[in-house]
Amino acid sequence: MTDIPRMRYAPTMAEKDFLEELIEEGTKRNPNFREMVDAAQERRRLLRELATKREKAGITQKDVAAAMKTSQSAVARMERGEIDAKLSTVERYAAAIGHRVEWRVKRG
């Protein structure tokens, strides 16, 4: 199992103003918004790691799509981070390439 460190969202200086403003607005509506952004970033990082494993194993997006009963374009969007994949979808992707995801709950 690859240990996945908790990543905090850390914008660059060029994007900080706009993104921080969006996060502040979201946090006004939902106090957990920043943590939700962090969790989404973690899922994207995990999907990038899985996509790298897929490529190294010589498995195509089309093969993954067939195993997941979805389209190749949906797999491509997920790998590019264009969708916020649910945990169950990440697990199905991992299984399609012969891996398993282990989730841990940690105190913030």
N, C-alpha and C positions, 0 to 999 in steps of 0.2 A: 504494500500500500504506500502510495506517495503521501507524505504528510503535507497537508495544505495549510500554510500559515494564514492567519486572518489578515486580510489586506484592508487598510483604510483607504477610502477614496482620497487621492492626493492630486488635485489638478495642477497643471503647470501654471506659471505666472501669466502667460498669455490668455489662458482660458479661465483663470480663477474668478475673475469678476463676474462673468456671465453665469458660469456653473455654480459658483457659490450663491449667487442670487437665486438661481432656480432651487437649489437645495434649501436655502433659508425659507423660501416661499413654501416649499413642500413640507418643511418641518413645522411651519406655523399651522398647517392643516393636520399634520400627523407627526407627533413628537418622535416617532420611530423612523421617519423618512430617511435620514442619513444612514441608519443601519440597514434599511432596505436597499439603498444604493450600494452599500458595501457588499451585501449578500449577492446582489445581481452581478457585481464585478467579479466576485469569487466564482460564481457559476460560469461566467464567460472565460475566466482564466482556466478553469477545469476543462471546459469544452475545447479551448485551444490546445491544451495538453493532450486531450483524447484525440483530436484531429491529427496531431503530430504522430501519435502512436498508430493511428489508422494508416497514414501515409507510409510510415516506415514498414508496416506490415504488408503493404501492397494491396490494401483493401480499398475499393473505390467507393465514392459517395453513393453510387447506384446500388452497390452491394449492401451498404448500410441502410439505405432507404428501403430496400426490399425486406431486410430483416426487421425493420421497424414498422413496416406497412405504411410508408409515407412516400413522398416524392423526393427525387434527388435534389430538386431546387429547395425543398424545405430543409434538407440536411445542409446544403450549402449556406442557406440563410442562418441556420443555427451556428455553424462553424464560424461564420463571419461576425457573429454577435448581433445580427439584425433583429433577433427575437429574444425575448427574455424567457428562456426555457424553464419549464417546471422541473422540479427535482426528479419526478418520475420519468420525464423525457430524457434527462441526462443519464439516468440509470439504464434506460432502454438503449441509448446510443452506446454506452460502455459495453453492455451485453452483446450488442451487434458486432463489436470488434474484439470480443473475447476477453473483456475486462469486467471488473465489478467495482462499484463505488462504495466506499464505507463512509458513513456520515457520523460525525461526533457533535455533541452539543457541549458548548463551553460557556461558562459564565463570562459576560461581557467585560 
